[in-house]
């Protein structure tokens, strides 16, 4: 981060503002075919850029956000002005991430933005059990070298998978995650990994969809919420203990805001920006419906003292921590998103591995990961018989046969357990159904790191487990894991 408090950099030098203008609410403004003036939106966004809010965040599914941002970028170039920094996202469905698929995703963004290069292409992946995301990231690395993108970012990756991606040789500039006084998950392991590898955390949801503002101090709980942003963050308030606990926090924020002569929103922003791993916060804009630029800017001039921090710590201790890890709100219950339950979306995804009956035993089915060794050595990745699933010893081997995170036991354990859960889910099981695991380590010194990974996957159900060290594993593998599960009869 540069010395100037308003600015920072990502990766090898992409300039950003510490307060990024987020365009995700354009999807809401255009919801259900509502009429929307793109020229008017571009004019409003141009005013943001010329006022110094010239870093824009968007995605391929944020309505016309890329088109409007491209209009502003072009207008500023033609006027001889420094154009805005563009951060967009590519959120493909799981499937083969070939060179052509990834290039098409990037070129679509370039066309909509009317630019030769995207400053930061941020990548989202729906389920870690589908391993093709590493292929996509490797292809993005190649497109970066071609100059089609300047840096690679991630969105909603947790600490374990961010670290694993980095250990596999992918150069990541940023990771965009939900981070606020309502949702403090990113302050733990993710911040530690980000700081260790110079990955910038870009925080969204910092103002809780507008709930963390003066308007809601002492206010009654809303009965009807018309916009997607507040619908989403009301779910975080509920998960954090409910409206009464939220108002306790708001009273503390109001006191601190009055002391510093700023707004409650400023206090919420300062709390997030004060975290060392956070490079910037993303503040949503509803173009054409009012703006709060002057107020938002005041946050950069506030510094908390020891009394402020103590008050905030006391208030936060009364809230229930949001469950899970960063990004879990999109991948598992509770689905803390604008639309709520996403299980129908995830259930619609095809099985990760091919499933087929065992010819000589029609009471059995097997899952195959297409490893060349499954046929050569005569085994299946997993077999289901009745309500029982047994998964073969599994290593961190990518679909192309290459080892993932060569020599790094922690990263290999993450990949192997994702692969095990992929086999389980393909046969109708899941992490909660696992009753036994066995871990084989090359080096005894890795036992604690690998055990911590195991705990993240199975800490809730705590299956029987055996860990054996000093095993001479074949190839560049530091760990191999096998598992057994029993599916409830109902």
C-alpha positions in Angstrom: 0.0 0.0 0.0 1.3 3.5 -0.8 1.8 6.2 1.7 -1.2 8.3 0.5 -4.2 7.3 2.6 -6.6 7.5 -0.3 -4.7 5.1 -2.6 -3.2 1.6 -2.7 -1.9 -0.8 -5.2 -2.6 -4.4 -6.1 -0.1 -7.0 -7.4 2.6 -5.5 -9.5 1.3 -2.0 -9.4 -2.4 -1.7 -10.3 -3.6 1.5 -8.7 -6.8 1.5 -6.7 -8.6 3.8 -4.3 -9.1 2.6 -0.7 -12.8 3.3 -1.2 -13.9 1.4 -4.3 -17.2 2.1 -6.0 -19.2 -1.1 -6.2 -21.7 -1.6 -9.0 -23.5 -4.8 -7.8 -26.7 -2.9 -7.1 -27.2 -2.3 -10.8 -28.5 -5.9 -11.0 -31.2 -4.9 -8.5 -31.9 -1.7 -10.3 -32.5 -3.7 -13.5 -34.3 -6.5 -11.8 -37.4 -8.0 -13.5 -36.9 -5.9 -16.6 -37.2 -2.6 -14.8 -36.4 0.4 -17.2 -33.0 1.7 -16.6 -31.2 4.6 -18.3 -27.7 3.5 -19.2 -26.7 6.9 -20.4 -27.9 8.5 -17.2 -26.1 5.8 -15.2 -22.9 6.4 -17.1 -23.2 10.2 -16.4 -23.6 9.5 -12.7 -20.7 7.1 -12.6 -18.5 9.6 -14.5 -19.2 12.1 -11.7 -17.9 9.5 -9.2 -14.7 9.0 -11.2 -14.1 12.8 -11.5 -14.7 13.2 -7.8 -11.8 10.8 -7.1 -13.8 7.6 -6.7 -12.2 6.2 -9.8 -11.9 2.5 -9.0 -15.0 0.4 -10.0 -15.9 -3.1 -9.0 -18.4 -5.2 -11.0 -19.0 -8.6 -12.4 -20.3 -10.4 -15.5 -23.7 -10.9 -13.7 -24.2 -7.4 -12.3 -26.7 -6.4 -14.9 -25.2 -3.8 -17.3 -22.4 -2.8 -14.9 -19.6 -3.7 -17.3 -21.3 -1.8 -20.1 -21.8 1.4 -18.1 -18.2 1.2 -16.7 -16.9 0.8 -20.2 -18.8 3.9 -21.3 -17.2 5.9 -18.6 -13.7 4.4 -19.3 -14.1 5.4 -23.0 -15.3 8.9 -22.2 -12.4 9.6 -19.9 -9.9 8.3 -22.4 -11.3 10.4 -25.2 -11.2 13.5 -22.9 -7.6 12.9 -22.2 -8.3 12.0 -18.6 -6.8 9.1 -16.6 -9.5 6.4 -16.9 -10.8 4.5 -13.9 -9.3 1.2 -12.6 -11.6 -1.7 -13.6 -12.1 -4.7 -11.3 -14.5 -7.2 -12.7 -15.4 -10.8 -12.0 -15.8 -13.9 -14.0 -18.1 -16.5 -12.3 -18.4 -19.5 -14.7 -20.4 -22.6 -13.8 -18.3 -25.7 -12.9 -17.1 -27.5 -16.0 -14.1 -28.0 -18.2 -11.9 -24.9 -18.0 -10.1 -25.2 -21.3 -8.0 -22.4 -22.8 -10.9 -21.5 -25.1 -13.5 -21.4 -22.4 -11.3 -19.1 -20.2 -10.3 -16.9 -23.1 -13.9 -16.5 -24.1 -14.9 -15.4 -20.6 -12.2 -12.7 -20.5 -12.9 -11.5 -24.1 -16.6 -11.1 -23.2 -15.6 -8.8 -20.4 -13.2 -6.9 -22.7 -15.9 -6.4 -25.3 -18.4 -5.1 -22.8 -15.9 -2.8 -21.2 -14.5 -1.6 -24.5 -10.9 -2.0 -23.2 -7.8 -3.9 -24.4 -7.0 -5.2 -20.9 -8.8 -5.7 -17.6 -7.0 -4.3 -14.6 -8.0 -7.1 -12.3 -10.0 -10.1 -13.3 -11.5 -11.6 -10.2 -12.4 -15.3 -10.3 -15.3 -17.0 -8.4 -15.9 -20.7 -8.1 -19.0 -22.4 -6.9 -17.7 -25.6 -5.4 -14.1 -26.6 -4.4 -14.9 -30.2 -5.1 -14.8 -29.5 -8.8 -11.1 -29.2 -9.4 -11.2 -27.4 -12.7 -10.8 -24.0 -11.0 -7.0 -24.6 -10.9 -7.1 -25.1 -14.7 -9.0 -21.8 -15.0 -6.5 -19.9 -12.9 -3.5 -21.4 -14.8 -5.2 -20.2 -18.1 -5.7 -16.7 -16.5 -2.0 -16.7 -15.7 -1.3 -17.2 -19.4 -3.8 -14.5 -20.4 -2.0 -12.2 -18.0 1.2 -12.8 -19.8 -0.5 -11.9 -23.1 -1.6 -8.7 -21.6 -5.4 -9.3 -21.7 -5.5 -8.9 -17.9 -3.1 -7.1 -15.6 -3.7 -9.0 -12.3 -5.7 -12.0 -11.1 -8.0 -11.7 -8.1 -10.3 -14.2 -6.3 -13.7 -13.7 -4.8 -15.1 -15.5 -1.8 -12.1 -17.9 -1.4 -11.5 -19.1 2.2 -8.0 -19.2 3.8 -7.3 -22.9 3.1 -8.1 -22.6 -0.6 -6.3 -19.2 -1.1 -3.2 -20.7 0.4 -3.5 -23.9 -1.7 -3.9 -21.9 -4.9 -0.8 -19.8 -4.1 1.3 -22.9 -3.1 0.3 -24.3 -6.5 2.1 -21.5 -8.2 -0.8 -19.1 -9.1 0.0 -15.5 -8.5 -3.0 -13.8 -6.7 -3.2 -10.1 -6.2 -6.4 -9.9 -4.2 -9.3 -11.8 -2.6 -12.7 -10.1 -2.3 -14.7 -11.2 0.6 -17.5 -10.1 2.9 -16.0 -8.3 5.9 -17.8 -5.9 8.3 -18.7 -5.4 11.9 -21.5 -7.8 11.2 -19.3 -10.4 9.6 -15.8 -10.8 11.0 -14.8 -14.1 9.6 -12.1 -12.6 7.4 -10.3 -11.2 10.4 -9.0 -14.6 11.4 -7.2 -17.2 9.2 -7.8 -15.4 5.9 -6.1 -12.3 7.1 -3.1 -14.3 8.2 -2.7 -16.0 4.9 -3.3 -12.8 3.0 -0.6 -11.0 5.0 1.9 -13.8 4.6 1.5 -13.8 0.8 0.9 -10.1 0.1 -2.6 -10.7 -1.1 -4.9 -7.7 -0.7 -8.3 -8.3 0.9 -11.0 -6.2 -0.7 -13.9 -6.0 1.7 -17.5 -5.8 0.5 -20.6 -5.6 2.7 -18.7 -3.1 4.9 -21.8 -1.0 5.5 -24.2 -3.9 5.7 -26.2 -2.9 2.7 -26.8 0.5 4.4 -27.9 -0.9 7.8 -24.6 0.4 9.3 -25.7 4.0 9.0 -27.2 6.8 11.1 -30.6 6.0 9.7 -30.9 2.7 11.5 -29.7 3.9 15.0 -32.6 3.1 17.4 -34.8 2.2 14.4 -37.5 -0.4 14.5 -36.9 -3.7 12.8 -38.1 -3.4 9.2 -41.0 -5.6 8.2 -40.6 -5.2 4.4 -37.2 -4.9 2.6 -37.6 -4.0 -1.1 -34.0 -4.1 -2.3 -31.6 -7.0 -2.6 -28.7 -5.4 -0.7 -30.7 -4.9 2.5 -32.4 -8.3 2.1 -29.0 -9.9 2.1 -27.5 -8.1 5.1 -30.7 -8.4 7.2 -29.8 -12.1 7.1 -26.4 -11.4 8.6 -28.1 -9.3 11.3 -30.4 -12.2 12.1 -27.5 -14.7 12.1 -25.6 -12.4 14.4 -28.2 -12.6 17.2 -31.1 -10.5 15.9 -32.3 -6.9 15.9 -31.8 -6.2 19.6 -28.1 -7.2 19.6 -27.7 -5.2 16.4 -29.1 -2.1 18.1 -26.6 -2.6 21.0 -23.8 -2.4 18.4 -25.4 0.6 16.7 -25.6 2.5 20.0 -21.8 2.0 20.4 -21.1 3.1 16.9 -23.3 6.2 17.4 -21.3 7.1 20.5 -18.0 6.7 18.7 -19.2 8.6 15.7 -20.4 11.5 17.8 -17.0 11.6 19.5 -15.1 11.9 16.2 -17.9 14.1 14.6 -18.4 11.6 11.8 -21.2 9.2 10.7 -21.9 5.7 11.9 -21.0 4.5 8.3 -17.6 6.1 8.7 -17.0 4.2 11.9 -18.0 1.0 10.2 -15.6 1.7 7.3 -12.7 2.7 9.7 -13.0 -0.6 11.6 -12.6 -2.7 8.4 -9.9 -0.4 6.9 -7.8 -0.6 10.1 -7.2 -4.3 9.5 -3.7 -4.7 8.1 -4.7 -7.2 5.5 -7.5 -5.0 4.1 -6.3 -2.9 1.1 -9.7 -1.3 0.3 -13.4 -1.4 1.0 -16.1 -1.6 -1.6 -19.1 0.7 -1.1 -22.1 0.1 -3.3 -23.6 2.8 -5.4 -27.2 3.0 -6.7 -26.5 5.2 -9.7 -29.0 7.9 -10.3 -30.6 7.5 -6.8 -28.3 9.7 -4.7 -24.8 9.4 -3.5 -22.8 9.7 -0.2 -19.3 10.4 -1.6 -18.4 13.3 0.7 -19.5 11.4 3.8 -17.7 8.2 2.8 -14.4 10.1 2.3 -14.4 11.3 5.9 -13.6 7.7 7.0 -10.1 8.1 5.7 -9.4 10.8 8.2 -10.4 8.9 11.4 -8.2 6.9 13.7 -9.5 4.9 16.6 -8.0 5.3 20.0 -7.7 2.7 22.8 -11.1 3.7 24.2 -12.8 3.3 20.8 -11.3 -0.1 20.3 -12.3 -1.3 23.8 -15.9 -0.1 23.2 -16.1 -1.9 19.9 -14.7 -5.1 21.3 -17.2 -5.1 24.1 -20.1 -4.5 21.7 -18.9 -7.1 19.2 -18.5 -9.7 22.0 -22.3 -9.6 22.4 -23.0 -10.6 18.8 -23.1 -14.2 17.6 -20.2 -14.9 15.2 -21.3 -15.7 11.6 -20.8 -19.4 11.1 -18.4 -21.0 8.8 -15.6 -19.6 6.7 -15.4 -16.8 4.1 -17.5 -17.6 1.1 -19.5 -20.3 2.8 -22.6 -18.2 2.4 -22.6 -19.1 -1.3 -21.7 -22.8 -0.8 -23.5 -24.2 2.3 -26.2 -23.4 4.8 -27.0 -20.9 6.2 -27.1 -19.2 2.7 -26.7 -15.6 3.7 -27.4 -14.1 0.3 -30.0 -11.8 -1.1 -32.1 -14.7 -2.5 -31.5 -16.9 0.6 -31.4 -20.7 0.1 -29.1 -21.6 -2.8 -29.4 -25.3 -2.4 -31.6 -25.6 -5.5 -28.8 -24.0 -7.5 -26.1 -26.2 -6.1 -28.2 -29.4 -6.3 -28.7 -28.7 -10.0 -25.0 -28.9 -10.7 -23.9 -32.3 -12.2 -22.0 -34.8 -10.1 -18.2 -34.1 -10.1 -17.3 -37.7 -11.0 -18.9 -40.2 -13.3 -21.0 -42.7 -11.5 -21.7 -46.2 -12.9 -22.9 -49.6 -11.7 -20.4 -52.4 -11.0 -21.2 -55.0 -13.8 -20.8 -58.1 -11.6 -22.4 -56.5 -8.5 -25.6 -54.6 -9.4 -26.0 -53.7 -5.7 -22.9 -51.5 -6.0 -22.1 -48.2 -7.7 -18.7 -46.6 -8.2 -17.4 -43.1 -8.8 -14.5 -42.6 -11.1 -12.2 -39.6 -11.3 -10.7 -40.5 -14.7 -7.3 -41.1 -13.2 -5.3 -43.3 -15.5 -4.3 -45.4 -12.5 -7.9 -46.4 -11.7 -8.1 -48.6 -14.7 -4.4 -49.7 -14.7 -4.5 -50.7 -11.1 -8.1 -52.0 -11.1 -9.7 -49.7 -8.5 -12.4 -47.1 -8.2 -12.1 -43.7 -6.6 -15.1 -44.6 -4.4 -17.6 -47.5 -4.1 -21.1 -47.4 -2.6 -22.7 -50.5 -1.4 -26.1 -50.0 0.3 -25.7 -47.1 2.7 -21.9 -47.4 2.9 -19.4 -45.4 0.8 -15.7 -46.3 0.8 -13.2 -43.9 -0.8 -9.8 -45.1 -1.9 -6.5 -43.6 -0.7 -6.5 -40.1 -2.4 -3.7 -37.8 -3.2 -3.5 -34.3 -4.5 -3.5 -35.3 -8.2 -5.1 -33.0 -10.8 -7.2 -34.4 -13.6 -4.2 -34.1 -15.9 -2.2 -36.4 -13.7 0.1 -33.6 -12.2 0.7 -33.3 -8.5 -0.9 -30.3 -6.9 1.1 -28.2 -4.3 4.1 -30.5 -4.7 5.8 -31.1 -1.4 3.3 -29.0 0.6 1.3 -31.3 2.9 -1.2 -28.7 4.1 -2.2 -27.7 0.5 -2.2 -31.3 -0.7 -4.5 -32.3 2.2 -7.0 -29.5 1.2 -7.0 -30.8 -2.4 -7.3 -34.4 -1.4 -10.2 -33.8 1.0 -12.0 -31.8 -1.7 -11.5 -34.8 -4.0 -12.8 -37.2 -1.4 -15.9 -35.1 -0.8 -16.4 -34.9 -4.6 -16.5 -38.7 -4.7 -18.8 -38.8 -1.7 -21.3 -36.3 -3.2 -21.3 -38.1 -6.5 -22.5 -41.2 -4.7 -25.0 -39.3 -2.6 -23.0 -38.6 0.6 -21.3 -35.7 2.2 -18.9 -34.6 5.0 -21.5 -35.2 7.7 -21.8 -38.9 6.7 -18.1 -39.7 7.1 -17.4 -42.1 10.0 -13.7 -42.9 9.5 -10.7 -41.3 7.9 -7.1 -42.5 7.6 -4.2 -40.1 6.9 -0.8 -41.3 5.7 2.1 -38.7 6.0 5.5 -38.8 4.5 6.9 -36.4 7.2 5.9 -36.5 10.8 6.5 -32.8 11.1 3.4 -32.1 9.0 1.0 -33.8 11.3 -0.3 -30.7 13.0 -0.9 -28.7 9.8 -2.7 -31.6 8.2 -4.7 -32.3 11.3 -5.9 -28.7 11.3 -7.1 -29.1 7.7 -8.9 -32.3 8.7 -10.6 -30.4 11.6 -11.9 -27.7 9.2 -13.6 -30.4 7.1 -14.9 -32.7 9.8 -14.7 -30.8 13.1 -18.5 -30.8 13.4 -19.0 -34.6 13.0 -15.5 -35.8 14.2 -15.2 -39.2 12.6 -12.9 -41.9 13.8 -9.4 -41.1 12.5 -6.0 -42.7 12.3 -2.8 -40.8 11.3 0.4 -42.6 10.4 3.6 -40.8 9.7 6.9 -41.9 8.1 5.2 -43.5 5.1 7.1 -43.8 1.8 4.5 -42.4 -0.5 4.8 -42.9 -4.3 5.6 -39.7 -6.3 5.8 -36.1 -5.1 3.1 -36.6 -2.4 3.4 -35.5 1.2 0.0 -37.0 2.3 -2.6 -39.5 1.2 -6.1 -39.8 2.8 -8.9 -42.4 2.7 -12.4 -42.2 4.1 -15.5 -44.2 4.8 -19.1 -42.9 5.2 -22.5 -44.3 6.1 -25.6 -42.7 4.7 -28.7 -42.5 6.9 -31.4 -44.9 5.8 -34.0 -42.2 5.3 
